[in-house]
Amino acid sequence: MVSRYGTLESLKSRYGAIMKVLITGSSGQIGTNVALALMARGDVVVGIDKRSNTWTDEVDTTLLDLVTIADKNLPLDNFDVVLHFAAHAKVYELVENPSRAMENITMCFKVLDYCRKHDTPIIFASSREVYGDIRQHVTDEASADFVVAESPYSASKIAGEAMIYSYAQCYDLPFLVFRFSNVYGRFDNDLDRMERVIPLFMDRIAKGEAITVYGREKVLDFTYVDDAVAGVIAGIDKLTARDVAGQTINLATGVGSTLHDLVNILSLALDKEPNVTYEPTRAGEVTRYVADIGRARALIGYDPQTPFTSGLIKAVKWARSTGAIPS
């Protein structure tokens, strides 16, 4: 097989062991960044998404709707690992349209059963939403309470995790679950498709438009995308080597920032005075989450490098470079 980087034989001689990786949700922010990083080191990536990638044409993507697609139409290649990143991911939108949460569960089941049939390890993109609004100072992986779900979105991620744990138990399927937390940065400015808080505020502050903050003192653990990608790739290498498996791991920074902090740092980075109104937190939204990343450090050598202030400055520079916001 030949990729844009050469034959598999030439890649193996240059990089060592080359992996073939299937990524669902490959047109999303994390999927795109992980795919490009894997390809840059010589791995072969096949993507699945229901939409074309709006940021790059470098990722070999098959357009499939995992909710409606039949199993026989999924790729039949022998993959070293499957990254299941596809999901409807906007919490409040799933409160308004809970059927999308059910679609998340359907997608997860189809991908998980595909992995069972092909004996392929799986990495599942979960979320800090599974913890609910427990408001601990720092949240470790054992703190998730699956009895209480704050929203249909969190319920869909809880269900996905539960299915994966059951498949590991019944079919000895190797897995890692990564609980991401507010990943931001490169490739997250697709506001026409899905409004994320950081690109939304960045866009409106840059244009001098009003913003509404739901929860002035809401504390979240914002993760720059390069740190999230580094964690995923470390997990891929550990899982495929069978050095680490059967683990659920927080990928975040271990540092909390308020939405008020977010507005202030963005306004400084953009050199714009924000026109901001503060309202109470909306239904289904978490008001405090700061991750305990000790397990990530110990198991996969995870070491986030990007503080929130410098990450936001990088995000602003990238958005300006693409014309997403005015220079």
NORWO-V609358 format. One record per run of one state. SS is the DSSP state (alpha for helix, beta for strand, coil for the rest). FROM is the first residue (numbers start at 1). LEN is the number of residues. If there is no record, write none. Layout:
BEGIN
ss:from:len
SS:FROM:LEN
SS:FROM:LEN
END
This chain:
BEGIN
ss:from:len
coil:1:1
beta:2:2
coil:4:2
beta:6:2
alpha:8:8
coil:16:4
beta:20:5
coil:25:4
alpha:29:12
coil:41:3
beta:44:6
coil:50:10
beta:60:4
coil:64:7
alpha:71:3
coil:74:7
beta:81:4
coil:85:6
alpha:91:6
coil:97:2
alpha:99:20
coil:119:2
beta:121:7
alpha:128:4
coil:132:7
beta:139:1
coil:140:1
alpha:141:3
coil:144:8
alpha:152:20
coil:172:3
beta:175:6
coil:181:2
beta:183:2
coil:185:12
alpha:197:10
coil:207:3
beta:210:5
coil:215:4
beta:219:2
coil:221:2
beta:223:2
alpha:225:16
coil:241:6
beta:247:5
coil:252:5
beta:257:2
alpha:259:12
coil:271:4
beta:275:5
coil:280:8
beta:288:1
coil:289:2
beta:291:1
coil:292:2
alpha:294:7
coil:301:7
alpha:308:14
coil:322:6
END
